[in-house]
Amino acid sequence: DAPPLPLPALAGSQRPLSGVRALDLTRVLAGPVAGRALAGLGADVMLVNGPHLPNIDAIADTSRGKRSALVDLRTDGGQDTLRRLVDGAHVFSQGYRPGGLAARGFSPEALAQRRPGIVCVSLTAYGTQGPWADRRGFDSLVQTAMGFNHAEGEAAGNGTPRALPMQILD
């Protein structure tokens, strides 16, 4: 743990997060919307995606106010690029599978060592503790595993499990 990085001083008309730099390595819903909220409050948010990943329609909506970069973290050059971006960031938000970024040198501990005071945010399907903590997951799988589909079917009155009408996680 390190003391938080000091926030930049604000002038009278600046938004509350002006001068804060955030890296957004999330893809689907919760993370991208959080990044969009940071941008709306004045933060300089950069969406970082892999060039090999498909373009999701929702990215257009959840990327408002963000800059974007394609960085291939499977390569040494891509990892070097992300390290340079981390050097100027206050916030690092990611939704990779548990251990996925840590295996490439981007664990919260490694990030904090490189940039003391950085705020690291990790979104996981099943949390950070318990028997499923290291499992990959996507919203539809989590809804089923946690019983949301069953509850949705009961709420509809027929008792047959059914998916929620929207994604609720990242």
N, C-alpha and C positions, 0 to 999 in steps of 0.2 A: 504494500500500500504506500502511496505517496500522497502528499497534499494535492488537492485539485489544482489544475492549471488556472491561473487568474483569468477572469473574463476581461475582454477588451473594454476600455472605457467607451461610453456611449455619448454621442452628441444628442441634442434635444429631440430631433425628429427621427432618430434611428429606431428600428424595431428592437425588441429586447434581446434577441440572439445575434444581432449584427456583430460580425467579427469572429463568431464561433464557426469552426470548420468541422464538418462531419463526413465520414465515409460510410456509405450505405451499401453493404454487401448482402442485401436481402432481395427476395424475388417476388413474392406473391401478394400478400395482403397486409398483415399486421406491421411488419418491418417497413415496407415501402410507404404506408400511410403515416407511420411515425416520422419517417424521414421527410415526407411532404409537410407535416406539421412543423418540423424544425425549420424547413425552408420558409414556410409561411410566417414564421416568427423572426425571420431575418438571417438564419444561419446559412452559410455557404455549404451546401450539401452536394456531394459527388456520388452518384450512383455508379458502382463498379460492377460490371458484369463480365462474364467470360465470353469470348468471341464464338465459342462453340455451342453456347446455350441458345435454345430457341427464344425468339422474341414473343413475349406474352402480351396479348392485347391490353391487359390491365396496366402494363407498364406505362402506357401513354398517359393514363389518368393519374397514376400514383407518382409520376415523375415530374409533375409540374413544379417549377421553381428549382429544379436540380440540374446540375451539370452531369455529364455522363462520360464514362471511359470504358473501353474494352481492355481488359487485362487478363492474359492467360496465365493463371497461377500454376499451371502444370509445367511452366518453363522457368528457368533461372532468371531470365530477363523480366518476365512478368512479376516474379516474386520481388525482384529488385525495385521494380516500378512501384509496387504496393508499399514496400518499406519506405521509399521516398515520400509517398503520399501520407503515410502514418506520421512521418517526422513533422508535418505541419498540421496534424489533426488534433482536435479536442475530444472527438467522439468517434468510436469505431463500432458500428452495428452490423451484426452478421447473422445469417440464418442457415449456415451450412450444417451438415450432419455433425453430431458430436464427434470431436476429435479431427474432423476434416481439415480445418485450417491449422490446428495445432501441429498436425503432421507436416505441414509446410512451413512451420516456424512462426505462426501467427496466433499462438495461444494468448489468453489475457495476460499471463505472466510475462511472456516475451514482448508483447506490446507495451506493457507497463515498464519493462526494463528499457526499452528503446525510447519511449516517450512517457516519462514519469508524469502521473496525473491524468493520463488519458482515461476517458470513461469508456469501458468496454461493455457492450450489450450483446447478449447471445440469446437467440430464440431457438428453442428446441421443441420437438414434438411431444416428448413425454417427461420433460423436466430434467433436472440435474442429479437427482438421487433416485434410488430404487432400482429394481431389476430391469426396467426398460430404459433407463437413463441413456444408454449408449446406442439405442436403436434409431435408425433412420425413420422418418415418418413424414407424411403429408396430411393435410387437413382431413381428407376423406377417410384415411386410415384411422386417424385419431378419433374422429367422430364415431366410427364403428366400435373401436376398442373401448371407448369410454361410455358407451351406451346411449349416445345422443340419437343414433338412428332408431333405436328401440323407443326412446321417449318421444321422438317425433311421430312415429307410427301410432303410439298410444294417444298422443294429442290429436291426431287426425281422426281418431275414433275407430280405426280398423285393426289396431294391434300389429300390423305388418310393418317391420322395420323399413324406414325410408330415409333417404338422405335429406339433410337440411337444404333449404332452397339457396343457400350461399355458403361460401367458405368462411370460417370464423377464425382460422389461425394462419400462420405464415407457411 
